[in-house]
Amino acid sequence: MGDTAKTVARKQLPLRPAGSDTVAALLDWYDRERRDLPWRSKRGRRSEPYRVWLSEIMLQQTTVKAVIPFYETFLRRWPTIEALAAAELDDVLAAWAGLGYYSRARNLHKCAQAVVAEHGGQFPRTEAGLLDLPGIGPYTAAAIAAIAFGEPATPVDGNIERVVSRLFAVKRPLPAAKREIKRLAETLTPQRRAGDFAQAMMDLGASLCSPKKPSCLMCPLQQDCHAHALGIEAQLPVKLAKADRPVRYGTAFLALSEDGYVLLRKRPEAGLLGGMLEIPSTEWGDDWLPVDQAMTAQPVKTDWWPVPGVVSHTFTHFRLELMVLRAIVPANASLTFWANPEQCRWVARRDLGSAALPSVMRKVVAHGLKEH
């Protein structure tokens, strides 16, 4: 059967409008097929707000598979919001290293302190109350309200956005269609089991209603899906082409002491990778600096040797390429800190694994230490 014939056949299926039957069908499917995730409660029990909040913050811009080991480590180390609020920020940042988007970790710590100081350690149960907390935006507030407190709130993440756009055949491109998709999702949110419904939508998008080649024959909402009836499910949601990321360039100085230490510098609290540790480097600019200009940023006056190759790392809005210079210096080397000397420190190589080093800087260390 050709594509045209398939589309005609689909249009002849009895298509019911999305509504209460849709909700019932999805919840029945969820009861059978729900994913077993460490932050989810046992069936029939309300999820713990602290665990829901922690998982939702970690899951922003990150996959479930990547989050699980970080989540479990955090929970072992800080099992309650009081414990997290009392933690040192540097320890939180170090535990977060590798998850990316480090402003989330700083806000996580601020939010824990606010909940303890202003709410007696109890999360507000409403979206409005949750939105007043640091680092909690509309999606996260709705997710916590629905999943932890059973409020009829409507979180819309990327998975739910895809399910709803197909269910209602929303052809308007993203991001312009976000408001319409949110409105349509709200028409489905039930008064009872709102949290289960939200998680069911997430699970459906993560498994059957995938971005490419959705498994429509296995989908509990096939009879309700307007995009499937029209044969356009794989084309939705429509996304405008993204502009190419600009490239920035810099030179990193990997200073190794003879007694087994690496020189690190703490970045400013505000801005990209705020509060994290880094290998000292030049500013990241639109082109490579001439060697003499780059050397004005050296943290130690010594002989530097270029490490063959370049370290590349992709951030949300740009790609970074770093040339690495390496030096072996005496244990008592005189350091030449061009600014904020109190932000620099020597860290034992054996302790780098637990240091608050972001992924890009771990790449720099690995590149600089390997044999070429």
N, C-alpha and C positions, 0 to 999 in steps of 0.2 A: 504494500500500500504506500503510495507516494505521500509527500508532506502535505499537499493540498487535500488529498482524500482523508488523511489523518485529522486535519483541522476540521473538515466538515463533519467527520464522525464525532469528534469531541463536542462540537456545537449541538449535536443532537442528543447528548446526554442530559438527563434531568438535572439542571443546575439549580440548587437551592440558594437563597440569599444567606450570607453569613449572619449568624445570630446565635440563639440559645442552643440550637442543635450542633452548631460548630463548636461551641464551648464544651458541650457534653461529650462530643466525639473526641476532642483533643484531651480532655481530662481522663477519659477511659483509656486512651492510648498511653498517656503519661503514667497512669497507675500500673500499666504493664511494662513499659519500656524505659522508665526514668533512669537517668544516669546515676550511678553511685559515686557521689562526690564528697570529699571529706568535710565540707562546710554545710552540707545538707543534713537536716534532721531526719530521724527515723520516721517512717510513714505514719501519718496521723498525729505527729507532734509538731509544735511550733518551733521554728528555727531560732537559735540564740542570736540576738541582735549583734553582739560583738563579732561573732563568726561571719555573719552575713556581711556586715560592714567591711571587715578585713578582706574577705574574698572579693567583694565588689570593687574595692579600691585596687587590689592587685590585678584584677582581670581587665582593667582599662588598658586598651591597646596591647594586650598580651593574651596568649592562648592558655586554655585550661591546662594543657600538658605542661607548659612552662611554669605555671603558677603553683601547681600542687606541692612540689618540694619546698618552695619558699614559704608557702602557707603553713605547711606542717612544721617547718623550722621555727617560724614566728610563734606559732601556737605553743610549741614546747618551751620556748624561751620566755614568752610573755603570755601566759594562759588567760589573763584577764585584762580588761581595759585599764584597771588600776596599775597593773604591772607595766603595761606599755607606757602609760603616762609618766611613770617614775623612771623610765629608762633614759639613758643619755642619748642625745640626738645622734652623736657619732656612732654609737652602737647600732642604732636603728638603720642609719645609712649604710653601715658595713653589712648588715644582714640583708639589706635591700639590693646590694650591688649585684648586677646582672639582670635585674628586672627592667631597668631603663626608666625613663620619665621620672627622674629623681625628685621633682617637686612633689610627686605623690607621697614619697616617704616623709618629707618635711611636713606636709599637711596632715599626714596620718598621725604623726606625733603631736602636732598642734591640736588636732581634733580629739585625740585621746585625753589630752590635758583639759580641754574645754568641757568634755563630757563629765570628767571627774570633778572639776572645779565648779562648774555651773549647773550640773544636772545630777549631782550625787552619784555619778557612775552609771546612770541609766540613760539610754538613748531616747530622745523624743520619739513618739510613735507616729506623728503626722509628717507629711511632706514639708509643710511650712516650717515646723520646728527643726527638722533635719537640715533644711536648706540654710539655716543660720549657722551651721557648724562649718569649720574650715575644711576645704577640700571636698565638700559634698555638693554636687551639682544636681540639676533636675533628674537626670537618669538615676543616679545613685540614691537620691532621696526617695524616688518612687519605688526602686527595687527593695530598699530596706523596709519601707512602710508596708509594702505588699507581702514580702517573704517573711519578715520577722514579726510583723504585727497583724497581718491579715487585712490591712486597710485596702479598699478598692482602688488602688493606685495603678498606674499604667507605665511601667518602665519600657523604653524602646531602645534596645541596643542594635548592633548590626544584624544579628540573627533575626530578631523580631521585625526589624525594618524590612528585611528580605521577605519574610513570610507574609507580612501584611501587604506589601506592594504587589505580591503575586496573587494573594487571596482576592484582592479587590481590583486587580489589573490596573495599578497606578502607573500611567505611562509618562508622567511628568518626571524629568530628570532630577536626580539628587544633586546638590543638597536642597534645591528649591521645593522638593516634594516632602520634606521632613515634617512640616506642620500638618499637611494633609494626612500623612501616614500616622502621625500621633493621634489625630482626631479619629481616624478610622479604627485604630487600635483601642481607643477608649470606648468605642461602641461595643466592643466584645468583652471588656473586663467585667467579670461577674462580681456580685456582692459577696458571695461566699467562695472560698478557695481562690482568692485573687492571687495569692503567692504561688500556689501550685500551678495556676493558669499561666502566670508569667514565666515560671521555670519550664513549663511544658512548651511554650512558644520558643524559648531559648533552645531547648533540647531538639525540637523539631527543626529549627534552622541550622543547628550544629550537625545534625545527622542526615535526615531525609531531604530537607529543603535546602540543599547545599548550593553554593554559588554556581557551580558548573555541573551539568548532568544531574538535576534533582531526581530523586527516586519517587516519582509521582505514583507509580502503581502500588507502593507500600504506604502512601501517605494517608492518614486518617481524614484529611481535609480535601481529598481529591474531588469529592462531589460538590464542594463549596467553592473551589478555586476557579475564579474567572480567567486567570492567565492560562491555566491548563486547558480550559474549555476553548480558548482562542488559539492555543498552540504557541504561546509566546512566553512560557514560564522561564525558559533559559535566557530570555532577553531582558528580564526584569530582576532587580530594579535597574533603571537606566542611569548610568553614571557618566558625567562629563569627563572628558579626557583630562588628566592631571598634567600640569606644566612640568617640564623637566626640572629636577632639583639642581640648584646652583652648586658649584664646587668651591670649597675653601681649602687653603693650603697653609701648612705650618711646619716648624721644625721642633722636634722634641729632644730633650737632653737627658739621656739615661746615664746618671752618675752612679757608679758602683764603687763602694769603699772596699779596701783590701780586707777588712774584717767582716765582710758579708752583709753590708747594709745597702739600701737603695734610697736615694734622695727623692722625697715626695713633697708636694706642695698642696695646701688646702685651697680650693677654689672659693671665691666669694659666696656668701649665703644666697644672694639673689642671682637669678639668671640661669643659664644652661648648666647642668650638672652642679647646681648650687650646693656648697658644703661638702662636696666629694673631694677625694684626694686625686692628684694627677701627677704625671711626670712633667716637670717644668718644661715650658715650651714658649715659643714666640706667640704673638697674637695670631689668630687664624684669619688670613686675608684672602683677597681675590686672586692672588698670584704668589708664586714662590718669591721669598725675599732673597736678594743677593747675599752671598755668604758673609760678607763683612757686616751687613745689617743684622742678619740672623744671630751672629756671634755676640752682639751686644746684649742678648738675652741669656747668655750662658750663666748658670748658677755657680759654677766653679771655674776659676781660671786655670786651665790645664790643656792638655792636648786631646782633642776630640777626633774620633774616627767615624766616618759615615758607615752606617750599616746598609748593605746592599738591599735594594727594594724599597717599597713604600707601604705604609700601613693605611688601609682604607676603611672607613666606617660611615655608615649611612644613618643620619639623624632624620627626624621627621621632615625638616624643611631644607636640608642641604646635605651634601656628601663631603666628608672631610678626608684629605690626604695628608699624611704626616711623614716627613723624612725624619729618620732617627739618627742622632749622633750619640756615640757611646764613649765613656771614659772610665778608666780605673784610677781611683785617687787614693792617697794615703788615708789612714784612719783619722788623722788629725788635720785633714785638708782645710784650708781657710776658704770659707764660702763667700761668694759675692752675690748677695741677694739684692736685686735691683729695687725691690719694693716689698713691704710687709714681711720682713724676715721671720716674724713670729709665726707666719703661716707655713714655714718649711720645717721638715723634720726628716730624720734618718729612720728608716723602718727596716728591721731585719728581713732578709729575703725569705726566711722560713715563716714569717708572719704575714706575707703578702696575701695569702689566701683568705685571711679574715679581715683584711683592711678594706676601707670604704673606697675601693677602686672601681670606677665604672668600666663597662665592657671595652670601650675604646682604649682605655689606659692599660687594661690587661693585655690587649693586643700589642700595644707598644712594648710592654715588658717582655712578652713572649717573643716578639720579633727581635728585640735587642739582645736577648739572651741566647737565642739559638745559634748554632754553628752555621756559618755561611761558607 
